[in-house]
Amino acid sequence: MPEETKGPSPASPQQGGEKPPAPTPPVPAETAAPQAVAAPQPETPAAAKPAEPAKPAEKPAVPATAAKPAPKPEGPKPEPWESDLAASLRSQYGTGIREACTYVGQKYLVVDKSILYEILLRMRDDEGFDYCVDITAVHYPKRDEQFDMVYVLYSFPKNERVRIKTQIKDGDTVRTASGIWETANWLEREVYDMFGISFDGHPDLKRILLPEGWKGYPLRKDYPILQQDQEWVQINLGIESGQ
């Protein structure tokens, strides 16, 4: 019969009589020492960047539909002057009295040029305005009647002041009031000197502030004052103007 297969034969004893070391019995998996697990290393932070300088705060963009500024409050306006004098003049002269108003407490009448002298005479004789405080003018170059003539009258008995105004065209003349109030003499000369308005019947109508050789009228709004000053100084003094 064939020989039975035999298990591995025990190792032969080594020479020299030494015994081989005993084999180490296997350790059950349950009792095996756990393998050391490497502890997680903390991440190295990236190098810190230098802080950027603070940027100036940007202005908020203005919306396209920004609110419009509030309108400015309206100033005072003329109001009707209701008085016995205004009513009497209207009843006598009708449309010749263009306006009878008060403005911030100042009373004034705007009358047609054709009745101006008659109104001035009545204001002195019938209404007690015995003093002519001032006569002046205002220039409105774009208007047909370019000038406002203004008479400021005062009543000593009434302690009252009123203005009489009329409108005239450039080149129109006005009858002098120097026969009504003596103060009108020099006041009308000043109006002539500054605006070039002539007064019929004035006893001595000539310049009162500027020399006779002066050209033009400085209080007109279209007057080139620097040019005229330089020209006059050059012609009459032979030097350059300091203006």
C-alpha positions as CSV (number, residue, x, y, z in Angstrom):
1,M,0.0,0.0,0.0
2,P,1.2,3.5,-0.6
3,E,2.5,5.3,2.3
4,E,0.3,7.7,4.1
5,T,1.1,11.3,3.7
6,K,2.8,12.5,6.8
7,G,2.8,15.9,8.3
8,P,5.9,17.9,8.3
9,S,8.6,16.4,10.2
10,P,9.9,18.2,13.3
11,A,12.9,20.2,12.6
12,S,16.1,18.4,12.9
13,P,18.1,19.3,15.9
14,Q,20.7,21.8,15.0
15,Q,24.2,21.0,15.3
16,G,25.9,21.8,18.5
17,G,23.1,20.5,20.6
18,E,21.1,23.9,20.7
19,K,17.4,23.7,20.7
20,P,15.5,26.0,18.5
21,P,13.5,28.7,20.2
22,A,10.0,27.9,21.0
23,P,7.5,29.4,18.7
24,T,5.5,32.4,20.1
25,P,1.8,31.6,20.4
26,P,-0.4,33.9,18.4
27,V,-2.1,36.7,20.3
28,P,-5.8,36.9,19.9
29,A,-7.0,39.9,17.9
30,E,-9.2,41.0,20.8
31,T,-6.2,41.4,23.1
32,A,-3.8,42.8,20.7
33,A,-2.4,46.2,21.6
34,P,-3.9,49.0,19.5
35,Q,-1.6,50.5,17.0
36,A,-0.6,54.1,17.9
37,V,-2.5,56.6,15.8
38,A,-0.8,59.8,14.9
39,A,-2.5,62.8,16.6
40,P,-3.8,65.3,14.0
41,Q,-1.4,68.2,13.7
42,P,-2.9,71.7,13.8
43,E,-2.8,73.5,10.5
44,T,-0.1,76.1,10.2
45,P,-1.8,79.4,9.6
46,A,-0.8,81.3,6.6
47,A,1.5,84.2,7.1
48,A,-0.6,87.2,8.2
49,K,-0.9,90.0,5.6
50,P,-0.3,93.6,6.7
51,A,-3.5,95.5,7.3
52,E,-4.5,97.7,4.4
53,P,-5.0,101.4,5.2
54,A,-8.6,102.4,5.8
55,K,-10.2,103.9,2.7
56,P,-12.1,107.2,3.0
57,A,-15.8,106.8,3.2
58,E,-17.4,107.2,-0.2
59,K,-20.1,109.8,-0.5
60,P,-23.4,108.3,-1.1
61,A,-24.5,108.5,-4.7
62,V,-27.1,111.2,-5.2
63,P,-30.2,109.6,-6.6
64,A,-31.4,110.7,-10.0
65,T,-34.7,111.8,-8.5
66,A,-33.2,114.0,-5.7
67,A,-35.7,116.2,-3.9
68,K,-35.7,119.8,-5.2
69,P,-34.9,122.5,-2.7
70,A,-37.9,124.2,-1.1
71,P,-38.9,127.4,-3.0
72,K,-38.0,130.6,-1.3
73,P,-40.8,132.4,0.5
74,E,-42.3,135.2,-1.5
75,G,-41.6,138.7,-0.4
76,P,-44.1,141.4,0.4
77,K,-46.4,142.6,-2.4
78,P,-48.2,145.9,-3.0
79,E,-51.6,146.1,-1.5
80,P,-54.5,148.4,-2.5
81,W,-54.4,151.8,-0.8
82,E,-57.9,152.3,0.4
83,S,-58.2,156.0,1.5
84,D,-60.4,159.0,1.0
85,L,-57.5,160.7,-1.0
86,A,-57.2,157.7,-3.4
87,A,-60.9,157.5,-3.8
88,S,-61.2,161.2,-4.5
89,L,-58.5,161.2,-7.1
90,R,-59.9,158.2,-8.8
91,S,-63.3,159.8,-9.0
92,Q,-61.8,163.0,-10.5
93,Y,-59.2,161.5,-12.9
94,G,-60.4,158.0,-13.6
95,T,-57.8,155.9,-15.4
96,G,-55.3,158.7,-15.0
97,I,-54.7,157.2,-11.6
98,R,-53.0,153.9,-12.7
99,E,-52.3,152.6,-9.2
100,A,-53.0,153.5,-5.6
101,C,-51.1,151.1,-3.3
102,T,-49.1,150.6,-0.2
103,Y,-45.9,148.6,0.0
104,V,-44.5,147.6,3.4
105,G,-46.4,150.6,4.8
106,Q,-45.3,153.1,2.1
107,K,-48.1,154.8,0.2
108,Y,-47.8,155.6,-3.4
109,L,-49.7,156.7,-6.5
110,V,-48.9,156.0,-10.1
111,V,-50.4,158.7,-12.3
112,D,-50.4,159.4,-16.0
113,K,-47.7,161.9,-17.2
114,S,-50.4,164.2,-18.6
115,I,-51.8,164.9,-15.1
116,L,-48.5,164.8,-13.1
117,Y,-48.1,168.5,-12.6
118,E,-51.8,168.9,-11.6
119,I,-51.5,166.1,-9.1
120,L,-48.4,167.6,-7.6
121,L,-50.0,171.0,-7.2
122,R,-53.1,169.5,-5.6
123,M,-51.0,167.5,-3.2
124,R,-49.4,170.7,-1.9
125,D,-52.5,173.0,-2.0
126,D,-55.3,170.7,-1.0
127,E,-53.7,167.8,0.8
128,G,-51.1,169.6,2.9
129,F,-47.9,168.1,1.5
130,D,-45.8,171.1,1.9
131,Y,-42.3,169.6,1.5
132,C,-40.7,167.8,-1.4
133,V,-38.2,165.4,0.2
134,D,-36.7,164.0,-3.0
135,I,-37.1,163.7,-6.8
136,T,-35.4,160.7,-8.5
137,A,-35.8,158.2,-11.3
138,V,-35.4,154.5,-12.0
139,H,-34.2,153.2,-15.4
140,Y,-35.8,150.1,-17.0
141,P,-34.0,149.8,-20.4
142,K,-36.1,146.9,-21.8
143,R,-39.4,148.7,-21.1
144,D,-41.2,151.0,-23.6
145,E,-41.6,153.7,-21.0
146,Q,-38.0,153.3,-19.7
147,F,-38.1,155.7,-16.7
148,D,-40.1,155.9,-13.5
149,M,-40.1,159.5,-12.2
150,V,-40.5,159.4,-8.4
151,Y,-41.5,162.4,-6.1
152,V,-41.3,161.8,-2.4
153,L,-43.6,164.3,-0.6
154,Y,-44.1,164.9,3.1
155,S,-46.8,166.7,5.1
156,F,-45.7,168.4,8.3
157,P,-49.2,169.0,9.5
158,K,-50.2,165.3,9.0
159,N,-46.7,163.8,9.7
160,E,-47.4,161.7,6.6
161,R,-45.3,160.7,3.6
162,V,-46.5,159.7,0.1
163,R,-44.8,159.0,-3.2
164,I,-46.1,160.1,-6.6
165,K,-44.8,158.2,-9.6
166,T,-45.1,158.5,-13.4
167,Q,-43.6,156.6,-16.3
168,I,-42.0,158.4,-19.3
169,K,-40.2,157.4,-22.5
170,D,-36.6,158.1,-23.2
171,G,-36.4,161.7,-24.6
172,D,-39.7,162.8,-22.9
173,T,-39.6,166.0,-20.9
174,V,-41.3,166.7,-17.6
175,R,-42.7,170.1,-16.4
176,T,-40.6,171.4,-13.6
177,A,-41.9,171.4,-10.0
178,S,-39.6,174.1,-8.9
179,G,-42.5,176.5,-8.9
180,I,-44.3,174.3,-6.4
181,W,-41.5,173.5,-4.0
182,E,-38.1,175.3,-4.0
183,T,-36.3,172.1,-3.1
184,A,-37.3,170.7,-6.6
185,N,-34.7,173.0,-8.2
186,W,-31.6,171.1,-7.2
187,L,-33.3,167.7,-7.1
188,E,-34.3,168.1,-10.8
189,R,-30.8,169.1,-11.7
190,E,-29.5,165.9,-10.1
191,V,-32.0,163.8,-12.1
192,Y,-30.9,165.6,-15.3
193,D,-27.2,165.0,-14.4
194,M,-27.6,161.3,-13.6
195,F,-30.4,160.2,-16.0
196,G,-30.5,162.9,-18.7
197,I,-34.2,163.7,-18.1
198,S,-35.0,167.4,-19.0
199,F,-37.5,169.6,-17.1
200,D,-39.4,172.2,-19.0
201,G,-39.4,175.6,-17.4
202,H,-36.5,174.9,-15.0
203,P,-34.7,178.2,-14.2
204,D,-31.1,176.8,-14.4
205,L,-31.0,173.2,-15.7
206,K,-27.4,172.1,-15.8
207,R,-25.2,169.4,-14.2
208,I,-24.9,169.6,-10.5
209,L,-22.5,166.7,-9.6
210,L,-20.5,166.1,-12.8
211,P,-18.5,168.6,-14.8
212,E,-20.3,170.1,-17.8
213,G,-18.0,168.3,-20.3
214,W,-19.0,164.9,-19.0
215,K,-20.6,162.5,-21.5
216,G,-23.6,160.4,-20.7
217,Y,-25.6,159.8,-17.6
218,P,-24.1,157.4,-15.0
219,L,-27.3,156.1,-13.4
220,R,-28.7,154.7,-16.6
221,K,-28.3,150.9,-16.5
222,D,-26.8,150.7,-19.9
223,Y,-24.1,153.3,-19.1
224,P,-20.4,152.3,-19.6
225,I,-19.1,154.2,-16.5
226,L,-15.5,153.0,-16.6
227,Q,-15.0,153.8,-20.3
228,Q,-16.4,157.3,-19.8
229,D,-14.3,157.9,-16.7
230,Q,-11.1,156.9,-18.4
231,E,-11.9,159.1,-21.4
232,W,-12.7,162.2,-19.4
233,V,-9.6,161.9,-17.2
234,Q,-7.4,161.3,-20.3
235,I,-8.8,164.3,-22.2
236,N,-9.1,166.8,-19.3
237,L,-6.2,165.8,-17.0
238,G,-3.8,164.2,-19.5
239,I,-3.3,161.2,-17.3
240,E,-4.5,157.6,-17.1
241,S,-7.5,156.9,-14.9
242,G,-6.9,155.0,-11.7
243,Q,-10.1,153.0,-12.2
